[in-house]
Amino acid sequence: MKMFQIAALVIVGMLLMAGPVFAQTPNTSVTHPTLSGSGLGAALGAGLTIIGAGIGFGRIGSAALESMARQPEVAPRVQTGMIIIAALLEGATLFSLVVCIVVAGTANF
C-alpha cells in the first residue's frame, strides 16, 4: 500500500509540473528545447529502466543472502549464480539505456 501511495504521489507531481511546460506557446526565434515526443519517451524509458534494474538487483541480492544464510555450505555456488544473473541483468539494462539514448538523439525538439 505504501508503494502505491508513493507511485501515486510521483505521478501527481509529474502531472502538476508538466502543465506549465505544455502551456507554453511555440517561439521560433528562441532555440530553447521543450519536452516533446520521443525525447520525453526516452527519458521516461531510461528512468523506468534504472528503477527496474535497482529492484532486480535488490531481489537478487536478498534471495542470494537468504539462501546463503540457510545453507552456508552451498554459498560458493549461490554466489556464482548470483553474479551470472546480475551480469545478465546489467547487460539488459545497458542495452535498454542505449536504446533510450539513441531515441533521444533522434528527437526533434
Helices and strands as residue ranges (DSSP letters): H 2-22, H 37-70, G 72-74, H 75-105
